[in-house]
Amino acid sequence: MSDTQQQIDQLVKSNEIVLFMKGSASFPMCGFSGRAIQILKACGVDTKTVKTVNVLEDDGIRQGIKDYSNWPTIPQLYIKGEFIGGSDIMMEMYESGELKQVISGQA
């Protein structure tokens, strides 16, 4: 496992909720990342408690997270070490109520 992969693995496993995104929770730098933050807020998550990783600050992380998850797009959400998906999957799970259950640990 490369240093970047180890760094990503550590982030994913040591934080309850991790969002790899473009920008930050307070200043998303793309529409999909902004939508991901809004979905988390709609689920009752205080976005100050979410570990966000700005992939625009590190090309290694930007590519590394795609390799780590085998998922081609950003943002990527992890809850309790498990890959959830990008903003489209987050939206589907939010609309069905499943995302809130996963976040609260009831799923």
Residue frames relative to the residue before (quaternion, step in Angstrom):
aa qw qx qy qz dx dy dz
M 1.0000 0.0000 0.0000 0.0000 0.00 0.00 0.00
S 0.4289 -0.7123 0.4922 0.2577 3.60 -0.79 0.99
D 0.6788 -0.4697 0.3637 0.4317 3.57 -1.30 0.26
T 0.6450 0.5198 -0.3194 0.4602 3.58 0.98 -0.85
Q 0.6566 0.5031 -0.3099 0.4687 3.58 0.92 -0.88
Q 0.6410 0.5134 -0.3205 0.4721 3.59 1.01 -0.78
Q 0.6326 0.5288 -0.3217 0.4655 3.57 1.02 -0.84
I 0.6590 0.4969 -0.2997 0.4785 3.59 0.93 -0.90
D 0.6432 0.5324 -0.3125 0.4530 3.57 0.92 -0.95
Q 0.6482 0.5163 -0.3046 0.4695 3.58 0.98 -0.89
L 0.6507 0.5171 -0.3118 0.4603 3.61 0.92 -0.90
V 0.6840 0.5042 -0.2785 0.4476 3.56 0.88 -1.03
K 0.7547 0.4224 -0.2136 0.4543 3.57 0.90 -0.94
S 0.7290 0.4365 -0.2503 0.4640 3.60 1.14 -0.45
N 0.7045 0.3767 -0.2608 0.5420 3.61 1.27 0.09
E 0.5540 -0.6290 0.4402 0.3221 3.57 -1.02 0.85
I 0.7876 0.0231 0.0267 0.6151 3.58 0.87 -1.03
V 0.0057 -0.7835 0.6204 -0.0344 3.57 -0.82 1.06
L 0.0615 -0.7771 0.6261 0.0199 3.54 -0.95 0.95
F 0.1948 -0.7344 0.6425 0.0995 3.54 -0.68 1.17
M 0.1268 0.8164 -0.5359 0.1735 3.56 -0.48 1.21
K 0.4755 -0.5973 0.5406 0.3535 3.51 -1.37 0.00
G 0.7767 0.2103 -0.2035 0.5578 3.55 -0.51 1.24
S 0.5156 -0.6107 0.4951 0.3408 3.54 -1.24 -0.57
A 0.7010 -0.4487 0.3281 0.4468 3.57 -1.28 0.18
S 0.7237 0.4249 -0.2507 0.4826 3.59 0.98 -0.78
F 0.7971 0.1263 -0.0732 0.5860 3.60 1.22 -0.38
P 0.0884 -0.8094 0.5801 0.0255 3.61 0.30 1.23
M 0.3046 -0.7848 0.5210 0.1413 3.57 -1.02 0.86
C 0.7607 0.1790 -0.2014 0.5905 3.59 1.22 0.36
G 0.6649 -0.5461 0.3453 0.3748 3.56 -1.19 0.52
F 0.6596 0.5150 -0.3171 0.4463 3.57 0.97 -0.81
S 0.6448 0.5006 -0.3162 0.4835 3.58 1.03 -0.78
G 0.6297 0.5296 -0.3234 0.4674 3.58 1.03 -0.79
R 0.6529 0.5101 -0.3066 0.4685 3.56 0.99 -0.86
A 0.6219 0.5431 -0.3382 0.4516 3.60 1.00 -0.78
I 0.6534 0.4992 -0.3092 0.4777 3.59 0.96 -0.86
Q 0.6556 0.5145 -0.3149 0.4543 3.61 0.92 -0.87
I 0.6312 0.5243 -0.3296 0.4670 3.59 1.02 -0.78
L 0.6480 0.5050 -0.3235 0.4695 3.60 0.92 -0.85
K 0.6411 0.5135 -0.3230 0.4700 3.60 0.97 -0.84
A 0.6575 0.5185 -0.3056 0.4533 3.58 0.98 -0.86
C 0.6578 0.4811 -0.2940 0.4994 3.58 1.24 -0.47
G 0.5885 -0.6141 0.3525 0.3903 3.57 1.28 0.12
V 0.4617 0.6785 -0.4483 0.3542 3.57 1.25 0.26
D 0.3457 -0.6826 0.6015 0.2298 3.55 -0.98 0.89
T 0.3586 -0.7821 0.4627 0.2137 3.58 -0.33 1.21
K 0.5324 0.5990 -0.4196 0.4263 3.62 1.24 -0.16
T 0.6783 0.4795 -0.2869 0.4772 3.60 1.20 -0.45
V 0.5746 0.5758 -0.3726 0.4467 3.58 1.31 -0.14
K 0.3428 -0.6966 0.5867 0.2304 3.56 -0.96 0.87
T 0.0510 -0.7912 0.6093 0.0136 3.58 -0.54 1.14
V 0.1554 -0.7618 0.6248 0.0716 3.53 -1.10 0.80
N 0.2706 -0.7716 0.5596 0.1351 3.56 -0.59 1.20
V 0.2813 -0.8027 0.5054 0.1454 3.58 -0.25 1.27
L 0.5652 0.6036 -0.3893 0.4059 3.60 1.22 -0.32
E 0.6442 0.5406 -0.3159 0.4393 3.60 1.22 -0.41
D 0.8013 0.1634 -0.0603 0.5723 3.60 1.20 -0.37
D 0.3435 -0.7676 0.5076 0.1875 3.57 -0.37 1.25
G 0.6015 0.5680 -0.3578 0.4330 3.60 1.09 -0.66
I 0.6673 0.4701 -0.2845 0.5027 3.57 0.98 -0.89
R 0.6245 0.5693 -0.3402 0.4124 3.57 0.96 -0.90
Q 0.7230 0.3720 -0.2314 0.5343 3.59 0.93 -0.86
G 0.6338 0.5868 -0.3222 0.3875 3.55 0.99 -0.88
I 0.6603 0.5055 -0.3240 0.4511 3.58 0.97 -0.79
K 0.6101 0.5433 -0.3474 0.4603 3.59 1.12 -0.63
D 0.6598 0.4866 -0.2937 0.4916 3.57 1.06 -0.81
Y 0.6332 0.5644 -0.3214 0.4211 3.58 0.99 -0.93
S 0.7809 0.3339 -0.1584 0.5037 3.57 0.88 -0.99
N 0.2909 -0.7435 0.5230 0.2983 3.55 1.27 -0.47
W 0.5170 0.5855 -0.4156 0.4659 3.54 1.07 0.92
P 0.3993 -0.8037 0.3884 0.2092 3.63 -0.53 1.11
T 0.7664 0.3956 -0.1949 0.4670 3.61 1.12 -0.41
I 0.3123 -0.6686 0.6443 0.2007 3.50 -1.46 0.35
P 0.5394 -0.1251 -0.8325 0.0168 1.73 -2.03 1.45
Q 0.1947 -0.7387 0.6305 0.1371 3.50 -1.40 0.28
L 0.1901 -0.7964 0.5700 0.0681 3.54 -0.84 1.07
Y 0.0701 -0.7592 0.6466 0.0239 3.52 -1.08 0.91
I 0.0467 -0.7726 0.6329 0.0180 3.57 -0.98 0.89
K 0.8447 -0.0599 -0.0184 0.5315 3.53 -0.79 1.15
G 0.7452 -0.4348 0.2090 0.4604 3.56 0.93 0.97
E 0.6540 0.5146 -0.3090 0.4604 3.59 1.26 -0.12
F 0.4348 -0.6866 0.5207 0.2615 3.57 -0.94 0.92
I 0.2306 -0.7836 0.5672 0.1055 3.57 -0.76 1.09
G 0.5916 -0.5533 0.3839 0.4433 3.58 0.79 -1.00
G 0.6377 -0.5095 0.4171 0.3998 3.51 -1.35 -0.35
S 0.7859 -0.3604 0.2166 0.4535 3.56 -1.30 -0.14
D 0.6250 0.5352 -0.3596 0.4401 3.65 1.02 -0.63
I 0.6684 0.4750 -0.2943 0.4909 3.58 0.95 -0.88
M 0.6092 0.5455 -0.3483 0.4583 3.57 1.03 -0.77
M 0.6614 0.5101 -0.3069 0.4563 3.59 0.94 -0.90
E 0.6483 0.5097 -0.3166 0.4687 3.59 0.93 -0.86
M 0.6825 0.4805 -0.2851 0.4711 3.57 0.92 -0.92
Y 0.6159 0.5362 -0.3408 0.4659 3.59 1.09 -0.71
E 0.6843 0.5032 -0.2879 0.4424 3.57 0.85 -1.00
S 0.7015 0.4428 -0.2678 0.4901 3.60 1.08 -0.66
G 0.5136 -0.6463 0.4136 0.3840 3.60 1.27 -0.27
E 0.4924 0.6973 -0.4092 0.3223 3.56 1.29 -0.22
L 0.6361 0.5497 -0.3454 0.4170 3.60 0.95 -0.82
K 0.6442 0.5167 -0.3231 0.4622 3.59 0.93 -0.85
Q 0.6359 0.5248 -0.3227 0.4648 3.60 1.03 -0.77
V 0.6520 0.5093 -0.3149 0.4652 3.58 0.93 -0.90
I 0.6579 0.5157 -0.3049 0.4564 3.58 0.94 -0.91
S 0.7319 0.4170 -0.2372 0.4840 3.58 0.92 -0.88
G 0.5129 -0.6811 0.3963 0.3405 3.58 1.29 -0.02
Q 0.5218 0.6577 -0.3985 0.3692 3.59 1.23 0.38
A 0.5912 0.5861 -0.3691 0.4133 3.58 1.26 -0.03
